[in-house]
Amino acid sequence: MPTSNDVIGDVVRQAATLLPRVVAVVERCRTESDPRQDLARACGTLIDEYGRLRDRLADLTTTSFIEHIDDMLYLEQRVVDEAAHLAFQPRSDRWARVARSFGDGLTSSADELLALAARY
């Protein structure tokens, strides 16, 4: 039976592997002038994958470290969700300003997830 540490390591490594897809999806959400169903599906898939990772953490005894990891996963999940909402909004000057604010789609937690994945 896997230990809590095994589960945490697996979750962190899997979360780190999602980050390149987050960057790609957010970039598409910010730049595609006519987004299609495949973009919505890509966003939904990422949101679901982060949700499943968070569910795995929820099965563990809560510690401040697990809460911190969950917060990082939630943040990445929300970025994708917000980018998806942006992608399917009518284009305007305001839309362009908001789209620019997404940057590359990585949050401050992305570097920490990558560092943790390297340790596990």
Residue pairs with C-beta under 8 A, 6 or more apart in sequence:
2 10
4 60
4 61
4 66
7 56
7 57
7 59
7 60
8 57
8 60
8 65
8 66
8 69
8 120
9 120
10 56
10 120
11 53
11 56
11 57
11 69
11 73
12 69
12 113
12 116
12 117
12 120
13 117
13 120
14 49
14 53
15 50
15 53
15 69
15 72
15 73
15 76
15 113
15 117
16 113
16 114
16 116
16 117
17 117
18 46
18 49
18 50
18 76
19 76
19 106
19 110
19 113
19 114
21 42
21 46
22 46
22 76
22 79
22 80
22 105
22 106
22 110
23 104
23 105
23 106
25 39
25 42
25 43
25 46
25 80
25 83
25 84
25 105
26 79
26 80
26 83
26 102
26 104
26 105
27 104
27 105
28 35
28 39
28 42
28 87
29 35
29 39
29 43
29 83
29 84
29 86
29 87
29 99
29 102
30 83
30 86
30 87
30 99
30 100
30 102
31 99
32 39
32 87
33 91
35 87
35 88
39 84
39 87
40 84
40 87
40 88
43 80
43 81
43 83
43 84
43 87
44 84
46 77
46 80
47 77
47 80
47 81
47 84
50 73
50 74
50 76
50 77
50 80
51 77
53 73
54 70
54 73
54 74
54 77
57 66
57 69
57 70
57 73
58 70
60 66
69 116
71 109
72 107
72 109
72 112
72 113
75 107
75 109
76 107
76 109
76 110
76 113
79 102
79 105
79 107
80 105
82 102
83 102
83 105
86 95
86 98
86 99
86 102
89 95
